[in-house]
Each structure stands twice: as structure tokens, then as C-alpha cells.
Amino acid sequence: MKKLIIGAMALALSAGVNANTPGGQGTFAFGEATTAQLVAMGVSLSVIAAIAANMGGVSLPDDVVEFDLICNQGGVLDNNTGVCVVTTTGTTTATVSVSGTVTNTVITVPVTSTYAPILVPR
């Protein structure tokens, strides 16, 4: 991508405006171009064409490496999301010494956490 930007910049600079010289030669206006400017534009276009022809992308190897997704102990792989899920249950016990009537409520809260699985090549 950097090469393409450099080539485009060279093309833009080759079509720039030159200072007037005595006798009107060397000017670049609508419809007029010097030989040097035309050559520079042709070279710039050739460089851009060569860069574009070379930008074929990245070729991947034919060998496909397959991976297994492994969770830590206690984790279960969720095939829909691709993450490991751990669900634990937390309980709290409270001991209270009072006289009279005591109502004890035990609340069980499930706690679910997720994490990325480990990739292991086959």
C-alpha cells in the first residue's frame, strides 16, 4: 500500500506547475505539456501499473492446520459461542444467636464466568 501511495504521489508531482521561463517554454497550462512532464507522467503510470500488478495478495499454504479448543478443568466449551463456560454455586451460611423466633433464608446464587479456550494443534 505504501508503494502505491508513493507512485500516486510521483504522478501528482509530475503534473505540477513549473515556473515560467523566458519565451514561454517550460510552462504547464491547460493543453500544454513539456516533453519532460510527459515522460515523468509516463514513468509514474508505469510504476503504478507495476505495483498494482504485483499486489496479488497473500497466498496461504495448502496445508491446513486444524486446532482443538480445550477448556481448563471444570470448564465446558459452548459450541455456539466458542468460549469456555464455568458455572459455580455460592452459598453463605450465617449463624445468629437470638432468643425468640428466627427465620433463616438460604440464598443460592449461580455464578457463570466465561473465558477464551486454549488452542491446541492436532
N, C-alpha and C positions, 0 to 999 in steps of 0.2 A: 504494500500500500504506500509506503514511503517513496518507493521508486516512481510510482505513478504520479504522486504529488510533485516530485521533483521534475518529472517530464512535463507535466502540465504547466508548472511554473516557468520552465525554459521556453515553452511555446508562447506563453503570455509575454515574457520578456522579449522574445524575438519580434513581436509585433508592436513594440513600444514606439514612442515618438522620439525621433532624433532631432538634434539641434539643426537649424538651417545653416547651410554653408553658402558662401557667396556664389551667385549664379543659379541658385535654386536646386542644386544637386544634393542628394542625400536626405531629402525630406520625405516624410511619410504622411500622406494625407489620403483622403478618400480617392481611391482609384490609382494611386501612385505607390510603388514599392520599389526599393532598390534591389539589385541582384543579391547583395549580402543578406538582406532581410528575407528574401525568398528562399535562399539556401538554408538560412538558420531555421526558418519555419519548416522546411522540408526535413531537415535533420531532426528537429524536435518531434515532428509527427512520426518519423521512422522509429525514434526511441520509444515513444508512447506505444506504437503498434507492437514493437518487440516485447515490451513489458507486458502488455495485455495478452500477447500470445503465450508468454511464459507463465502467466498466472493460472495454472491448471488446477490449483488447489492441492490438498494434501492427500496422498494416496495411502490408504490403510493396508496393512499386511493381510494376506489371505487367511492366515491362521487366526482364528477367533479364540480368545482366551475366555473361558467361562469361569464364573465365580459362584461360590456358595455364600449365602448370607447366614451368619451364625450369631445367635444371641448369647449373652452371658447366662450363667446358671440362674434359673428362675424366670428368665425372660422368654416370651413367646413371640415368634415372628408373625406379624399381621401381614398376610399376603396382599391385602387390598392397598395398604399404605406403604409397605416396605420398611416399617420400623419395628423395633422390639418393644413389647409392652410388658410391664411388670405391675401386677396388682397385689397390694398388700392390705391387710385389715388391721387397723389400730384400735385397741381397746384401752380404756382407762378405768382403773378401779379406785374408788375413793372410800376411805374408812372414816366414819364420823361417829363420835360418841356423844349421844344425846339421851335425854330421858323423855319419854313420850312416844308419839307415833313418828316413824321415819319412813319416808318413801325414797327408794333407791331406783334411779333410772340409769341404765347402762346404754350408752350410745356407741354403736359400732359404725365407724367411718371407713369406707373403702378408699384407698389412695392408689391412683393409677399414674404411673410415670412412663414416659417413652424415651427411647434413645436410638441412635443410629446403630445398625448391625455391623458386625465385623465382616469384611470381605476376605474370603479365603479362596485362592485359585484352586481349581480342581486338578 
